Amino acid sequence: MVKTNKTKFAILATFILIAIALGIWSIFTDSSPVNDFSTNLASIIIGLLIIPTAYKIAKKATGNTNAGLFSAALSIAIPLYNWRTVGQLSLTLAIGFFFLTILLFTHLKEIGDWKKIIVVPLIFSFVHIYSLLLIPVFGLYFLFSKLESRKLNKNEIMFAGISSLFIFLIFLFFTASPALFAIIKQYVGAHYYTIAAENFTLIKAFALAGMIPIYLGFLGTYFGLKIKKKVALLILSIISVSFLAMAFNTTAIVLGLPYFTISLAIMAGFAYTEFEREVEISKFKKYSKQIIFIIFITVILFGLLHQILN
């Protein structure tokens, strides 16, 4: 599908323009509980960076540019934090820093030295308490790698270890303050509901996110693990940690869902790669471009439909 860098950038730019249109839609259809237009608008703009980030991670994972674009297409309409979300900017920044850290982690081999990028998770630790998610994600990744007999390089160990230690110490330091602890406790009481109390089931959560990233992401996870990709183990760790955080109400579903669905959208790149391979060896090979084009359009339209209706 993609033959030149110009074509790739044009497609990504189109995805971003669609996301901008959705952001404008949210401005006129959602009413913000906090009268802070500039902050919410900044949040929408920062959220646009998720599209190229998802593309880069999926491309790195699969080695397939089209698969990266497919994951980017899925990520267009995944709800981040809408106009009605209080504290929207800090939550969107958290998502951006989280997946930027994951992106850099996947490129450690090319970067060559963990010290060049350690500043990203360290800044993340000051931006939002959700930086704590990185600690179990890295831990689970190391466990999965060990179970799959995959060798961890020194850069991975140092980057994960130093950033996790720093994040934990920042968390420990700030929670030692009684005043801040009281504020956090009040915030949790106001915004983190039990699943039963808010009547917000996982079924509803999946409906809000759009079903296509969920289904294709699980299928992609299977193919990613089948070919034993280390990046697949990393993204699987994010899926597992974010799901458990929501299931045990450590994180409210509305706030944890973007991490879960964006990760699944990235894993869907493996499913796309497998499908593209099957088309190339089938009798429909001569129509491969048309088939792929239809798939991309269908995925985007279904995502837009979910976003607009919800």
DOVO-86909 format. One record per residue: x, y, z of N, C-alpha, C in turn; residue in one letter. Coordinates in steps of 0.2 Angstrom, whole numbers. Atoms other than C-alpha are relative to their C-alpha. Layout:
// residues N
{node {X Y Z} {X Y Z} {X Y Z} 'A'}
...
//
This chain:
// residues 310
{node {4 -6 0} {0 0 0} {4 6 0} 'M'}
{node {-5 -6 -1} {14 12 5} {6 -1 -4} 'V'}
{node {-6 1 4} {28 15 -8} {5 5 2} 'K'}
{node {-5 -5 -1} {36 31 -3} {-2 3 7} 'T'}
{node {1 -3 -7} {39 41 13} {-5 6 -1} 'N'}
{node {5 -5 1} {28 55 5} {-7 -3 1} 'K'}
{node {7 4 -1} {13 43 4} {-1 -1 7} 'T'}
{node {1 2 -7} {16 37 22} {-2 7 4} 'K'}
{node {2 -6 -4} {16 55 29} {-6 3 -2} 'F'}
{node {7 -3 3} {1 60 18} {-5 -4 4} 'A'}
{node {5 4 -4} {-9 45 26} {0 2 7} 'I'}
{node {0 -2 -8} {-3 50 44} {-3 6 1} 'L'}
{node {3 -7 -1} {-8 68 41} {-7 0 -1} 'A'}
{node {7 0 1} {-25 63 34} {-3 -3 7} 'T'}
{node {2 3 -6} {-27 52 50} {-1 6 6} 'F'}
{node {-1 -5 -5} {-22 67 61} {-6 5 -1} 'I'}
{node {5 -5 2} {-34 79 51} {-7 -3 2} 'L'}
{node {7 3 -2} {-49 66 55} {0 1 7} 'I'}
{node {0 0 -7} {-44 66 73} {-1 8 2} 'A'}
{node {1 -7 -1} {-44 85 73} {-7 2 -1} 'I'}
{node {7 -1 1} {-61 85 66} {-5 -3 5} 'A'}
{node {4 3 -6} {-67 74 80} {1 4 6} 'L'}
{node {-1 -4 -5} {-59 85 92} {-5 6 0} 'G'}
{node {5 -6 1} {-69 100 85} {-7 -2 2} 'I'}
{node {6 3 -2} {-84 89 86} {-2 0 7} 'W'}
{node {1 1 -7} {-82 86 104} {0 7 4} 'S'}
{node {1 -7 -3} {-80 105 108} {-7 2 -1} 'I'}
{node {7 -2 1} {-97 108 101} {-6 -4 3} 'F'}
{node {5 4 -3} {-106 93 108} {1 -2 7} 'T'}
{node {-1 1 -7} {-98 91 125} {0 6 4} 'D'}
{node {0 -6 -4} {-100 103 139} {5 -1 6} 'S'}
{node {-5 1 -5} {-85 105 150} {-2 2 7} 'S'}
{node {1 -2 -7} {-87 105 169} {4 6 3} 'P'}
{node {-4 -5 -2} {-73 117 171} {1 5 -6} 'V'}
{node {0 -5 5} {-73 133 161} {7 2 -2} 'N'}
{node {-7 -1 2} {-55 132 154} {1 -3 -7} 'D'}
{node {0 2 7} {-56 131 135} {7 -1 -2} 'F'}
{node {-7 1 3} {-37 133 132} {3 -6 3} 'S'}
{node {-2 6 -3} {-33 119 144} {-2 -6 -4} 'T'}
{node {3 6 3} {-45 107 136} {2 0 -7} 'N'}
{node {-2 0 7} {-40 112 118} {7 -2 0} 'L'}
{node {-7 3 0} {-22 109 123} {0 -7 1} 'A'}
{node {1 7 -1} {-27 92 129} {-1 -4 -7} 'S'}
{node {2 3 6} {-35 88 112} {6 0 -5} 'I'}
{node {-6 0 5} {-19 94 102} {5 -5 2} 'I'}
{node {-5 4 -2} {-8 84 113} {-2 -8 -2} 'I'}
{node {3 7 1} {-19 68 111} {1 -2 -8} 'G'}
{node {-2 1 7} {-15 70 92} {6 -4 -1} 'L'}
{node {-6 4 1} {2 63 95} {0 -7 1} 'L'}
{node {1 8 -1} {-5 46 100} {0 -3 -7} 'I'}
{node {1 3 7} {-8 43 81} {7 -2 -3} 'I'}
{node {-6 2 3} {10 44 75} {4 -5 5} 'P'}
{node {-3 4 -5} {16 36 92} {-2 -7 -1} 'T'}
{node {3 7 1} {5 21 89} {3 -3 -7} 'A'}
{node {-3 2 6} {11 20 71} {8 -2 1} 'Y'}
{node {-7 2 -1} {30 20 76} {1 -6 4} 'K'}
{node {-1 6 -5} {28 7 90} {-3 -6 -4} 'I'}
{node {3 6 4} {17 -5 78} {5 -1 -5} 'A'}
{node {-4 2 5} {29 -3 64} {7 -3 3} 'K'}
{node {-6 3 -3} {44 -7 75} {-2 -7 2} 'K'}
{node {1 7 -2} {35 -22 82} {-1 -5 -6} 'A'}
{node {1 4 6} {30 -29 65} {5 0 -5} 'T'}
{node {-5 -1 5} {43 -22 54} {-4 1 -7} 'G'}
{node {5 -1 6} {28 -18 42} {-3 7 0} 'N'}
{node {3 -7 1} {24 0 37} {-7 0 0} 'T'}
{node {7 0 1} {7 -4 32} {-4 -2 7} 'N'}
{node {2 2 -7} {4 -13 49} {0 6 5} 'A'}
{node {-1 -6 -5} {10 3 58} {-6 5 -2} 'G'}
{node {6 -4 2} {-3 13 48} {-6 -2 2} 'L'}
{node {6 3 -2} {-16 1 52} {-2 1 7} 'F'}
{node {0 -1 -7} {-13 3 70} {-2 7 1} 'S'}
{node {1 -7 -1} {-13 22 68} {-7 1 -2} 'A'}
{node {7 -1 2} {-30 21 59} {-5 -2 5} 'A'}
{node {4 2 -5} {-37 11 73} {0 5 6} 'L'}
{node {-1 -5 -6} {-31 24 86} {-3 7 -1} 'S'}
{node {3 -7 2} {-39 39 77} {-6 1 5} 'I'}
{node {6 -2 -3} {-56 37 86} {0 -4 7} 'A'}
{node {0 3 -6} {-51 28 102} {-1 6 5} 'I'}
{node {1 -6 -5} {-58 40 116} {6 1 5} 'P'}
{node {-4 -2 -5} {-45 48 126} {-4 3 6} 'L'}
{node {4 -4 -5} {-52 61 138} {-4 5 -3} 'Y'}
{node {4 -5 4} {-66 71 131} {-1 6 4} 'N'}
{node {1 -7 -2} {-72 89 134} {-3 0 7} 'W'}
{node {3 0 -7} {-81 84 150} {4 -3 5} 'R'}
{node {-5 3 -5} {-66 76 159} {3 6 4} 'T'}
{node {-4 -4 -5} {-60 86 174} {7 -1 0} 'V'}
{node {-7 1 0} {-41 88 173} {2 -3 -6} 'G'}
{node {-1 3 6} {-41 83 155} {7 0 -2} 'Q'}
{node {-7 -1 3} {-24 90 151} {5 -5 3} 'L'}
{node {-5 4 -3} {-14 81 164} {-1 -8 -1} 'S'}
{node {2 7 1} {-23 64 160} {3 -1 -7} 'L'}
{node {-2 1 7} {-19 66 141} {8 1 0} 'T'}
{node {-7 0 0} {-1 71 145} {3 -6 3} 'L'}
{node {-3 7 -2} {1 55 155} {0 -5 -5} 'A'}
{node {0 5 6} {-5 45 140} {6 1 -4} 'I'}
{node {-5 -2 5} {7 54 129} {7 -2 3} 'G'}
{node {-6 1 -3} {22 52 141} {1 -8 1} 'F'}
{node {-1 7 -1} {18 34 144} {2 -4 -6} 'F'}
{node {-2 4 6} {18 28 126} {6 3 -3} 'F'}
{node {-6 -2 2} {32 39 122} {6 -4 3} 'L'}
{node {-5 4 -3} {42 30 135} {1 -7 -3} 'T'}
{node {0 7 3} {37 13 128} {3 1 -7} 'I'}
{node {-3 0 7} {42 19 110} {7 1 1} 'L'}
{node {-7 0 -1} {59 24 116} {3 -6 3} 'L'}
{node {-3 6 -3} {61 8 126} {1 -5 -6} 'F'}
{node {0 5 6} {57 -2 109} {6 2 -4} 'T'}
{node {-6 -3 4} {71 9 101} {7 0 3} 'H'}
{node {-6 0 -4} {84 6 114} {6 -2 -4} 'L'}
{node {-6 3 4} {95 -4 102} {3 5 -5} 'K'}
{node {-2 -5 5} {95 10 89} {3 6 4} 'E'}
{node {-2 -6 -4} {97 24 102} {7 -2 3} 'I'}
{node {-7 2 -2} {112 14 110} {2 1 7} 'G'}
{node {-1 -1 -7} {112 21 127} {-6 2 4} 'D'}
{node {6 -1 -4} {98 21 140} {0 7 3} 'W'}
{node {0 -7 -3} {105 38 148} {-2 5 -5} 'K'}
{node {2 -5 5} {100 47 132} {-7 2 1} 'K'}
{node {7 0 0} {82 44 135} {-4 0 7} 'I'}
{node {2 1 -7} {80 42 154} {-4 6 2} 'I'}
{node {4 -6 -3} {73 60 156} {-7 -1 -2} 'V'}
{node {7 0 1} {57 55 148} {-5 -3 5} 'V'}
{node {4 3 -5} {50 43 161} {1 4 7} 'P'}
{node {-1 -4 -6} {58 55 175} {-5 6 0} 'L'}
{node {5 -5 1} {47 69 168} {-7 -2 1} 'I'}
{node {7 3 -1} {32 58 167} {-1 -1 7} 'F'}
{node {2 1 -7} {34 54 186} {-2 6 3} 'S'}
{node {3 -6 -2} {31 72 189} {-6 3 -3} 'F'}
{node {6 -2 3} {17 74 177} {-6 -3 3} 'V'}
{node {6 3 -3} {5 61 184} {2 -7 4} 'H'}
{node {-1 6 -4} {4 47 196} {-1 -7 -4} 'I'}
{node {0 6 4} {0 35 182} {6 -2 -3} 'Y'}
{node {-6 2 2} {18 34 179} {2 -6 4} 'S'}
{node {-1 6 -4} {17 20 192} {-1 -6 -4} 'L'}
{node {2 6 4} {10 9 179} {6 -3 -4} 'L'}
{node {-6 2 3} {27 8 171} {4 -5 4} 'L'}
{node {-4 5 -5} {34 -2 186} {-3 -7 -1} 'I'}
{node {3 7 1} {22 -17 184} {1 -2 -7} 'P'}
{node {0 2 7} {23 -16 165} {7 -3 -1} 'V'}
{node {-7 2 1} {42 -17 165} {1 -7 4} 'F'}
{node {-1 6 -3} {42 -31 178} {-4 -6 -3} 'G'}
{node {3 5 4} {29 -41 168} {4 -2 -6} 'L'}
{node {-4 1 7} {39 -39 152} {6 -4 2} 'Y'}
{node {-6 4 -2} {55 -46 161} {-2 -7 1} 'F'}
{node {2 6 -1} {45 -60 167} {-2 -4 -6} 'L'}
{node {2 3 6} {37 -64 150} {6 -2 -4} 'F'}
{node {-7 2 4} {55 -63 142} {3 -5 3} 'S'}
{node {-4 6 -3} {62 -75 155} {-4 -6 -2} 'K'}
{node {3 6 1} {48 -87 152} {0 -2 -8} 'L'}
{node {-1 2 7} {51 -86 133} {7 -1 -2} 'E'}
{node {-7 0 0} {69 -87 136} {3 5 -5} 'S'}
{node {-2 -5 4} {72 -71 127} {5 4 4} 'R'}
{node {-5 -3 -4} {88 -62 132} {-1 8 1} 'K'}
{node {1 -7 -1} {87 -45 140} {7 4 -1} 'L'}
{node {-7 -4 1} {101 -32 135} {0 5 6} 'N'}
{node {-1 -4 -6} {109 -21 148} {-4 7 -1} 'K'}
{node {3 -6 1} {101 -5 141} {-8 -1 2} 'N'}
{node {7 1 -2} {83 -12 144} {0 -1 8} 'E'}
{node {0 1 -8} {88 -18 162} {1 7 3} 'I'}
{node {-2 -6 -3} {96 -1 166} {-6 5 -1} 'M'}
{node {5 -5 1} {82 10 158} {-6 -2 4} 'F'}
{node {6 2 -4} {68 0 166} {1 1 8} 'A'}
{node {-2 -1 -7} {77 -1 183} {0 7 3} 'G'}
{node {-1 -7 -3} {82 17 185} {-6 4 0} 'I'}
{node {6 -4 0} {66 24 179} {-5 -3 5} 'S'}
{node {4 3 -5} {56 12 190} {1 2 7} 'S'}
{node {-2 -2 -6} {66 16 205} {-2 8 1} 'L'}
{node {1 -7 -1} {65 35 202} {-8 1 1} 'F'}
{node {7 -1 0} {46 34 199} {-3 -2 7} 'I'}
{node {2 2 -6} {44 24 215} {2 5 6} 'F'}
{node {-2 -5 -6} {54 36 226} {-4 7 -1} 'L'}
{node {4 -6 0} {44 51 219} {-7 -1 3} 'I'}
{node {6 2 -3} {28 42 223} {0 0 8} 'F'}
{node {0 1 -7} {34 38 240} {1 6 4} 'L'}
{node {-2 -6 -3} {41 55 244} {-7 5 0} 'F'}
{node {5 -4 0} {25 64 239} {-6 -3 4} 'F'}
{node {5 3 -4} {13 52 247} {1 1 8} 'T'}
{node {-2 -1 -7} {23 55 263} {-3 7 3} 'A'}
{node {3 -6 -2} {14 72 264} {-7 -1 2} 'S'}
{node {7 1 -2} {-2 71 274} {-5 5 -3} 'P'}
{node {4 -4 4} {-9 86 265} {-2 -2 -7} 'A'}
{node {1 2 7} {-6 79 248} {-4 -7 0} 'L'}
{node {4 6 -1} {-13 62 254} {-7 1 1} 'F'}
{node {7 -1 -1} {-29 70 260} {-3 3 -7} 'A'}
{node {3 -3 6} {-31 79 243} {-1 -6 -5} 'I'}
{node {1 6 4} {-28 62 234} {-6 -4 2} 'I'}
{node {5 4 -3} {-40 53 245} {-7 3 -2} 'K'}
{node {7 -4 1} {-54 67 242} {-1 -1 -8} 'Q'}
{node {0 0 7} {-50 66 223} {-3 -8 -2} 'Y'}
{node {2 7 1} {-52 47 223} {-7 -2 2} 'V'}
{node {7 1 -3} {-68 47 233} {-5 4 -5} 'G'}
{node {4 -4 4} {-75 60 220} {0 -3 -7} 'A'}
{node {-1 2 7} {-69 52 204} {1 -8 -2} 'H'}
{node {-1 7 1} {-65 34 206} {-6 -5 3} 'Y'}
{node {6 3 -2} {-81 24 207} {1 -8 0} 'Y'}
{node {0 8 1} {-84 5 210} {-4 -1 -7} 'T'}
{node {3 1 6} {-90 -3 194} {-8 -1 1} 'I'}
{node {7 1 -2} {-107 -7 203} {-3 7 1} 'A'}
{node {2 -7 -2} {-109 11 209} {-2 4 -6} 'A'}
{node {1 -4 5} {-107 19 193} {-3 -3 -6} 'E'}
{node {4 3 5} {-116 6 183} {4 0 -7} 'N'}
{node {-4 -1 6} {-102 7 170} {4 -7 -1} 'F'}
{node {-3 6 1} {-98 -11 165} {5 0 -5} 'T'}
{node {-5 1 5} {-84 -18 155} {-3 0 -7} 'L'}
{node {3 0 6} {-96 -21 141} {-1 7 -3} 'I'}
{node {0 -7 2} {-100 -2 140} {6 3 -1} 'K'}
{node {-7 -3 2} {-82 2 141} {2 -2 -7} 'A'}
{node {-2 2 7} {-78 -8 126} {-4 3 -5} 'F'}
{node {4 -3 5} {-93 -1 117} {3 7 -1} 'A'}
{node {-2 -7 1} {-86 17 120} {7 0 -4} 'L'}
{node {-6 0 3} {-69 12 114} {0 -2 -7} 'A'}
{node {0 2 7} {-75 4 98} {2 -7 0} 'G'}
{node {-2 7 -1} {-75 -15 96} {5 -2 -5} 'M'}
{node {-5 2 5} {-64 -16 81} {7 -1 3} 'I'}
{node {-7 1 -3} {-47 -12 91} {0 -6 5} 'P'}
{node {0 5 -5} {-53 -24 105} {1 -7 -4} 'I'}
{node {0 6 3} {-56 -39 93} {7 -1 -4} 'Y'}
{node {-6 1 4} {-42 -36 81} {7 0 4} 'L'}
{node {-6 0 -4} {-30 -32 95} {1 -7 4} 'G'}
{node {-1 7 -3} {-33 -49 104} {3 -5 -5} 'F'}
{node {-2 5 5} {-31 -58 87} {8 2 -1} 'L'}
{node {-7 -2 1} {-15 -48 84} {5 -2 6} 'G'}
{node {-4 3 -5} {-8 -53 101} {1 -7 -1} 'T'}
{node {-1 7 2} {-10 -71 96} {6 -1 -5} 'Y'}
{node {-5 0 5} {0 -68 81} {7 2 2} 'F'}
{node {-6 -3 -3} {13 -57 90} {4 -5 4} 'G'}
{node {-3 5 -5} {16 -71 103} {2 -6 -4} 'L'}
{node {-1 6 4} {16 -84 90} {7 0 -3} 'K'}
{node {-6 -1 3} {31 -77 81} {6 2 5} 'I'}
{node {-5 -1 -5} {39 -73 98} {4 7 0} 'K'}
{node {-3 -7 0} {42 -54 96} {1 2 7} 'K'}
{node {0 -3 -6} {49 -46 111} {-4 6 1} 'K'}
{node {5 -6 -1} {39 -30 108} {-7 -2 1} 'V'}
{node {6 3 -1} {24 -41 108} {-1 -1 7} 'A'}
{node {0 1 -7} {28 -46 126} {0 6 4} 'L'}
{node {1 -6 -4} {30 -28 131} {-7 3 -1} 'L'}
{node {7 -2 0} {13 -23 124} {-5 -4 3} 'I'}
{node {5 5 -4} {5 -38 131} {1 2 8} 'L'}
{node {-1 -2 -7} {12 -32 148} {-4 6 1} 'S'}
{node {4 -6 -1} {3 -15 146} {-7 -2 0} 'I'}
{node {7 2 0} {-13 -24 141} {-2 -3 6} 'I'}
{node {1 3 -6} {-12 -35 156} {-1 4 6} 'S'}
{node {0 -4 -6} {-8 -22 169} {-6 5 -1} 'V'}
{node {6 -5 1} {-21 -9 162} {-6 -4 1} 'S'}
{node {6 3 -1} {-34 -22 162} {-1 -2 7} 'F'}
{node {0 2 -7} {-30 -28 180} {-2 6 4} 'L'}
{node {1 -6 -4} {-30 -10 186} {-7 2 -1} 'A'}
{node {7 -2 1} {-47 -7 179} {-5 -6 3} 'M'}
{node {4 5 -3} {-54 -24 185} {0 0 7} 'A'}
{node {-1 0 -7} {-48 -22 202} {-2 7 3} 'F'}
{node {2 -7 -2} {-54 -3 202} {6 4 3} 'N'}
{node {-6 -4 -1} {-36 3 205} {0 6 -4} 'T'}
{node {1 -6 5} {-40 14 190} {-7 0 -2} 'T'}
{node {7 0 3} {-57 20 185} {0 -2 -7} 'A'}
{node {0 2 7} {-62 12 169} {1 5 -5} 'I'}
{node {-1 -5 5} {-64 28 160} {7 3 -1} 'V'}
{node {-6 -2 0} {-47 33 165} {6 -5 -3} 'L'}
{node {-5 5 1} {-38 17 162} {-1 -3 -7} 'G'}
{node {2 3 7} {-47 12 145} {5 2 -5} 'L'}
{node {-4 -2 5} {-36 22 134} {7 -4 -1} 'P'}
{node {-6 4 0} {-20 13 139} {-1 -7 -3} 'Y'}
{node {2 7 2} {-29 -4 136} {-1 0 -7} 'F'}
{node {3 1 7} {-37 0 119} {6 3 -5} 'T'}
{node {-6 -3 4} {-21 10 112} {5 -6 -1} 'I'}
{node {-4 6 1} {-11 -6 116} {-3 -5 -4} 'S'}
{node {3 5 4} {-23 -17 108} {0 2 -8} 'L'}
{node {-1 -2 7} {-23 -6 92} {7 -1 -2} 'A'}
{node {-7 2 2} {-4 -8 92} {1 -7 -2} 'I'}
{node {-1 8 1} {-5 -27 93} {-4 -2 -6} 'M'}
{node {4 2 6} {-18 -27 79} {4 1 -6} 'A'}
{node {-4 0 5} {-4 -23 68} {3 -7 -2} 'G'}
{node {-2 7 2} {2 -41 69} {-6 -4 -4} 'F'}
{node {6 3 3} {-16 -46 64} {0 2 -8} 'A'}
{node {0 -2 7} {-15 -35 49} {6 -3 -4} 'Y'}
{node {-5 3 4} {2 -42 44} {-1 -7 -2} 'T'}
{node {2 7 2} {-4 -59 44} {-5 0 -5} 'E'}
{node {5 -1 5} {-19 -54 34} {3 2 -7} 'F'}
{node {-3 -2 6} {-9 -45 21} {4 -6 -3} 'E'}
{node {-3 6 3} {2 -61 19} {-4 -5 -3} 'R'}
{node {5 5 3} {-13 -72 16} {-3 3 -6} 'E'}
{node {3 -3 6} {-20 -60 3} {5 -1 -6} 'V'}
{node {-5 0 5} {-3 -60 -6} {1 -7 -3} 'E'}
{node {-1 7 3} {-3 -79 -8} {-7 -3 -2} 'I'}
{node {7 2 2} {-22 -80 -12} {-1 1 -7} 'S'}
{node {2 -2 6} {-31 -79 -28} {-2 7 -1} 'K'}
{node {2 -7 0} {-36 -61 -24} {6 4 0} 'F'}
{node {-6 -3 0} {-18 -56 -25} {0 7 -4} 'K'}
{node {0 -6 5} {-21 -44 -40} {-5 5 3} 'K'}
{node {4 -5 -3} {-34 -35 -29} {2 2 7} 'Y'}
{node {-2 -1 -7} {-24 -33 -14} {0 7 2} 'S'}
{node {0 -7 -2} {-22 -14 -15} {-8 2 2} 'K'}
{node {7 -2 -1} {-41 -12 -17} {-3 -3 7} 'Q'}
{node {2 4 -6} {-44 -25 -2} {2 4 6} 'I'}
{node {-3 -3 -5} {-32 -16 9} {-3 7 1} 'I'}
{node {3 -6 0} {-40 1 5} {-7 0 3} 'F'}
{node {6 1 -3} {-57 -5 9} {0 -2 7} 'I'}
{node {-1 1 -7} {-51 -12 26} {1 6 4} 'I'}
{node {-2 -6 -4} {-43 4 31} {-6 5 0} 'F'}
{node {6 -4 0} {-59 14 26} {-5 -2 5} 'I'}
{node {5 3 -4} {-70 2 35} {2 1 8} 'T'}
{node {-2 -1 -7} {-60 3 51} {-1 7 2} 'V'}
{node {1 -7 -2} {-60 22 51} {-7 2 1} 'I'}
{node {7 -2 0} {-78 23 47} {-4 -3 7} 'L'}
{node {3 3 -6} {-83 11 61} {3 4 7} 'F'}
{node {-3 -4 -5} {-71 21 73} {-4 6 1} 'G'}
{node {3 -6 -1} {-79 37 69} {-8 -1 2} 'L'}
{node {7 1 -2} {-97 30 71} {0 -1 7} 'L'}
{node {0 1 -7} {-93 24 88} {2 6 4} 'H'}
{node {-2 -7 -3} {-85 41 93} {-6 5 0} 'Q'}
{node {5 -5 1} {-99 51 86} {-7 -2 4} 'I'}
{node {6 2 -3} {-113 40 93} {0 0 8} 'L'}
{node {-2 0 -8} {-105 39 111} {2 7 2} 'N'}
//
